[in-house]
Amino acid sequence: MVTNLVLLALMLFGFWLLQHGRPWMGGSMFALATAIKVFPVAVFPYLIWRRQWAAVASMVVFLGVFLFVLPAPFRGFEHNASELKTWYQGMVGTSSEKGFGQRDEQNWSWVNQSIIAVTHRLTRPVNYNQDDPAKPVRTMNIANLDFKTSNWIVLAISLAIGLGYVAVMPPASRRTERSDAEEIGILFCLMTVASPLARQYYFLWLFFPITVLAHRAAYDPRSAVRTGTWALLAAAGGLLLLSLPVFPNDLQAYGNNLAATTVLVAGLVWHMRHPPAVEADLSQATVELQLHARQQGPQPRVT
């Protein structure tokens, strides 16, 4: 749990550095988070899409530093490279019907709320009680597909989500601090559920998107929007509360945290596409001023 909070702090600090014109430092924070736990690497394609080239280069360089250079004096280059290879083979290269990584018993069980795990539980007759051999076998599948077909469904869902995210992101000319907060909030949601293994404490990353939506619920000038946003937060909170031990694991097996994340993403997308009228007008005015300045060209200096 503490590790995931540290990762969240590193990622937020990295984006703060980007906003303040320090992309190399920001990229180093992203690299450090990825070196600690690999799933923050999902920020890499986002940086490429937003053309944060300095941050991309920094992330690549510092990943090499954190993974190869810094451990070398203590473990040696060859031994360190061998351990990285062992890690890759054990965590990435061992996907099968039994599971992936080094904890097969947790991969398809109810404790894993990732897109991969929930999709496989719904499309294959896998035992979601496998984390405890003493429990009876329980399945929840609504289809009876094979492992390969389920993986194709996961790939299709992931591709659709990625394309949808790109589609709702505002162009660079219309970005504001408000839209950036919502955009990054969505990114944090997607990074959490895209991790192959997303236990309950991974969803601590939802603190940031929840904070963004709480700000909208409190300060949006439209009263109906404030009411709707509070209702959306209440729905997401209710789904998250199903993770408490008082509720049966059967409910959690269906992905209550994944569903809560989906609700939060929907709210962030709506706010990003429907900013208050005053802010939308200011954004349009800024675009028009930029276009006018380009048409006029450089103005002579008056001395």
C-alpha positions in Angstrom: 0.0 0.0 0.0 2.8 2.5 1.0 4.6 1.6 -2.3 1.6 2.6 -4.4 1.2 5.8 -2.5 4.9 6.6 -3.2 4.3 5.8 -6.9 1.3 8.1 -7.0 3.4 10.9 -5.4 6.2 10.4 -7.9 3.8 10.5 -10.9 2.0 13.6 -9.6 5.4 15.3 -9.0 6.5 14.3 -12.5 3.4 16.0 -14.1 3.9 19.1 -11.9 7.4 19.3 -13.2 6.2 19.0 -16.8 3.7 21.9 -16.2 6.5 24.0 -14.9 8.8 23.5 -17.8 11.1 20.9 -16.4 10.5 17.9 -18.6 13.8 16.2 -17.9 13.2 16.1 -14.2 9.6 15.1 -14.9 10.7 12.2 -17.0 13.1 11.1 -14.3 10.2 10.8 -11.8 8.3 8.7 -14.3 11.4 6.5 -14.8 11.9 6.1 -11.0 8.2 5.0 -10.6 8.6 2.5 -13.4 11.8 1.1 -12.0 10.1 0.6 -8.6 6.9 -1.1 -10.1 6.6 -1.5 -13.8 3.0 -0.6 -14.5 3.6 3.2 -14.5 5.4 2.6 -17.8 1.9 3.2 -19.3 2.6 6.9 -19.1 5.2 6.5 -21.9 2.7 6.3 -24.9 0.8 9.3 -23.3 4.0 11.4 -23.4 4.6 10.4 -27.0 1.1 11.3 -28.0 1.4 14.7 -26.3 4.8 15.2 -28.0 6.7 15.6 -24.7 9.9 14.6 -26.4 12.2 15.8 -23.7 10.3 13.8 -21.1 10.3 10.7 -23.3 14.0 10.9 -23.8 14.5 11.6 -20.0 12.4 8.6 -19.1 14.4 6.3 -21.4 17.7 7.6 -20.1 16.9 7.4 -16.5 15.3 4.0 -16.8 18.7 2.8 -18.0 20.3 4.6 -15.1 18.0 3.1 -12.5 17.9 -0.4 -13.9 21.5 -0.9 -15.1 23.9 1.8 -14.0 23.1 2.4 -10.3 22.9 -1.3 -9.3 26.1 -2.2 -11.2 28.6 -1.2 -8.5 26.8 -3.5 -6.1 25.7 -6.4 -8.2 27.8 -6.2 -11.3 26.6 -5.5 -14.9 26.3 -9.2 -15.8 24.6 -10.3 -12.7 22.2 -7.4 -12.8 21.3 -8.1 -16.5 20.8 -11.8 -15.6 18.3 -10.8 -12.8 16.4 -8.5 -15.1 16.1 -11.3 -17.6 14.9 -13.6 -14.9 12.4 -11.0 -13.8 11.1 -10.6 -17.4 10.7 -14.4 -17.9 9.0 -14.8 -14.6 6.6 -11.8 -14.8 6.0 -11.2 -18.5 7.0 -14.3 -20.4 5.0 -16.9 -18.4 1.4 -16.2 -19.4 -0.8 -19.3 -19.6 -4.3 -20.5 -18.6 -3.0 -21.0 -15.1 -2.0 -17.4 -14.8 0.9 -15.0 -15.3 3.8 -13.8 -13.2 4.9 -15.7 -10.1 1.6 -15.8 -8.2 -0.8 -17.9 -10.3 -3.2 -18.3 -7.4 -4.0 -14.5 -7.4 -4.2 -13.8 -11.1 -7.7 -14.9 -11.8 -9.0 -14.7 -8.3 -11.5 -12.1 -7.0 -8.6 -10.0 -5.5 -7.5 -9.0 -9.0 -9.7 -6.2 -10.4 -7.8 -5.5 -13.6 -9.3 -5.5 -17.1 -7.5 -8.7 -17.9 -8.6 -10.6 -14.8 -12.3 -9.5 -14.9 -12.5 -10.2 -18.7 -11.1 -13.7 -18.2 -13.4 -14.4 -15.2 -16.4 -13.4 -17.4 -15.4 -15.3 -20.5 -13.8 -18.5 -19.1 -14.8 -20.9 -16.3 -11.9 -19.9 -14.0 -12.1 -20.4 -10.3 -12.1 -17.0 -8.6 -11.6 -18.6 -5.2 -8.2 -20.1 -6.2 -6.3 -17.8 -3.8 -7.5 -20.1 -0.9 -7.5 -23.9 -1.7 -9.9 -24.5 1.3 -12.6 -22.5 -0.5 -15.0 -24.2 -2.9 -14.5 -23.7 -6.6 -16.6 -20.8 -7.8 -17.0 -19.5 -11.4 -18.8 -16.4 -12.8 -18.4 -16.7 -16.5 -21.2 -15.7 -18.9 -19.4 -17.3 -21.8 -17.2 -20.4 -22.2 -14.3 -19.4 -24.4 -10.8 -20.6 -24.6 -7.7 -18.8 -23.2 -6.6 -17.5 -26.6 -10.0 -16.1 -27.5 -10.3 -14.4 -24.1 -6.9 -12.7 -24.7 -8.2 -11.4 -28.0 -11.2 -9.9 -26.2 -8.8 -8.3 -23.7 -6.8 -6.9 -26.6 -9.9 -5.5 -28.4 -11.2 -3.9 -25.2 -7.8 -2.3 -24.5 -7.5 -1.0 -28.0 -11.0 0.5 -27.9 -10.2 2.2 -24.6 -7.0 3.6 -25.9 -8.6 4.9 -29.1 -11.5 6.3 -27.0 -9.0 8.1 -24.7 -7.2 9.7 -27.7 -10.6 10.7 -29.2 -11.8 12.6 -26.2 -8.5 14.4 -25.4 -8.6 18.0 -26.5 -6.2 19.2 -29.2 -3.1 21.1 -28.0 -4.7 24.4 -29.0 -7.7 23.9 -26.6 -5.9 22.5 -23.6 -6.3 24.3 -20.3 -5.2 23.6 -16.8 -8.7 22.3 -16.1 -8.7 19.9 -19.0 -5.2 18.8 -18.2 -6.3 17.8 -14.7 -9.2 15.8 -16.1 -7.0 14.2 -18.8 -4.4 13.1 -16.3 -7.1 11.8 -13.9 -8.4 9.6 -16.7 -4.8 8.5 -17.4 -4.3 7.4 -13.8 -7.6 5.5 -13.9 -6.5 3.6 -17.0 -3.0 2.9 -15.7 -4.5 1.3 -12.6 -6.9 -1.0 -14.4 -4.5 -1.8 -17.2 -2.0 -3.3 -14.8 -2.2 -7.2 -15.2 -2.5 -7.5 -11.5 -4.6 -4.8 -9.8 -5.2 -5.7 -6.1 -7.5 -3.6 -3.9 -4.7 -1.2 -2.8 -3.7 -0.4 -6.4 -6.9 1.7 -6.5 -5.3 4.2 -4.1 -4.4 5.9 -7.4 -8.1 6.9 -7.7 -7.4 9.6 -5.0 -6.4 12.0 -7.8 -9.3 11.6 -10.2 -11.7 11.6 -7.2 -10.1 14.9 -6.0 -10.5 16.4 -9.5 -14.2 15.5 -9.6 -14.8 16.7 -6.0 -13.4 20.1 -7.1 -15.8 20.1 -10.0 -18.7 19.1 -7.8 -17.9 22.0 -5.4 -17.0 24.8 -7.7 -18.6 24.3 -11.1 -20.8 27.3 -11.8 -23.6 25.1 -13.1 -25.8 23.9 -10.2 -27.1 20.9 -12.2 -23.6 19.8 -13.0 -22.6 20.1 -9.3 -25.5 17.9 -8.3 -24.8 15.4 -11.0 -21.1 15.2 -10.1 -21.8 14.6 -6.4 -24.2 11.8 -7.4 -21.5 10.3 -9.7 -19.0 10.4 -6.8 -21.5 8.8 -4.5 -22.1 6.0 -7.0 -18.3 5.4 -7.4 -17.9 5.5 -3.6 -20.7 3.0 -3.1 -19.0 0.6 -5.6 -15.6 1.1 -3.8 -17.2 0.3 -0.4 -18.1 -3.2 -1.7 -14.4 -4.0 -1.1 -15.0 -3.9 2.7 -14.7 -7.4 4.3 -18.4 -7.3 5.3 -19.4 -7.9 1.7 -19.0 -11.3 0.0 -16.2 -11.9 -2.3 -18.7 -12.9 -5.0 -19.6 -9.2 -5.5 -15.9 -8.2 -5.7 -15.3 -10.9 -8.2 -17.4 -9.0 -10.7 -15.0 -6.1 -10.5 -16.5 -3.5 -8.2 -13.3 -1.4 -8.2 -13.1 -1.7 -12.0 -16.8 -0.5 -12.2 -16.0 2.4 -9.9 -13.1 3.4 -12.1 -15.3 3.3 -15.1 -17.8 5.6 -13.4 -15.0 8.1 -12.5 -13.7 8.0 -16.1 -17.1 8.7 -17.5 -17.4 11.8 -15.2 -14.0 13.1 -16.1 -14.7 12.6 -19.8 -18.0 14.6 -19.5 -16.3 17.4 -17.7 -13.4 17.6 -20.1 -15.8 17.7 -23.1 -18.3 20.1 -21.4 -16.3 22.9 -19.6 -18.2 25.9 -18.2 -19.2 28.4 -20.9 -16.9 31.1 -19.6 -13.8 28.8 -19.8 -14.8 27.6 -23.2 -15.1 31.2 -24.5 -11.7 32.0 -23.0 -10.1 29.0 -24.6 -11.6 30.0 -28.0 -10.4 33.6 -27.6 -6.9 32.3 -26.8 -6.9 30.2 -30.0 -8.1 33.2 -32.1 -5.4 35.4 -30.6 -2.7 32.9 -31.4 -4.0 32.5 -35.0 -4.1 36.3 -35.4 -0.5 36.7 -34.1 0.7 34.1 -36.6 -1.0 35.8 -39.5 0.4 39.2 -38.5 4.0 37.8 -38.2 6.7 39.4 -36.1 6.1 43.0 -35.3 9.0 45.6 -35.6 10.5 46.8 -32.4 9.9 50.4 -31.4 13.0 52.1 -30.0 
